[in-house]
């Protein structure tokens, strides 16, 4: 398996623009997680899905952030409108068991909002 | 308020010596603990874990120790090798409340010097 795939790897956009980050989890994994890494806050969980259903979105910072998982092999994280403070590295991870299992991370998307 | 703290942002160790990375947590409900390793421009990768029913888990050169009364865990790497140079994240979770996402510390940058 190719592992968790994220695209794009780098995104530079201007404040106010819509940004969409994409993730393909490992086939057969039931759980998908979105994390954000910043210098100030480190790695923090934004939202996670189980069998394509959002379970906990309490980490989503604002209504400008939304995430979907239309099928088992694809998820998006959207920011609309984007702001400079959204600049961070966004990671997608997947796991096959209920959290006890190891989470496999993608390479991340480095987002810069000017 | 940080629930997982890694108080050393960086640590320098000579090749062949022991590296000890520390992590403190505040929530006594946490019952599973993991260490992840991260190279630049890559996502974190799972290294080793321990459940709260144990106080030690060993895997090759890596050993994790858990002191529940002190809410403290540590990762020992012996002997340290140049390839161990990376950022190490401590992560925790608890099985109650349906929360499957991980809570991470901010990481410790380990530098192995030749």
Interface residues (C-beta under 8 A of the other chain):
Chain A: X4 X31 X33 X35 X41 X42 X43 X44 X45 X48 X50 X55 X56 X59 X91 X93 X98 X99 X100 X102 X103 X104 X105 X106 X107 X108
Chain B: X32 X34 X36 X41 X42 X43 X44 X45 X46 X49 X89 X93 X95 X98 X99 X100 X101 X102 X103 X104 X105 X106 X107
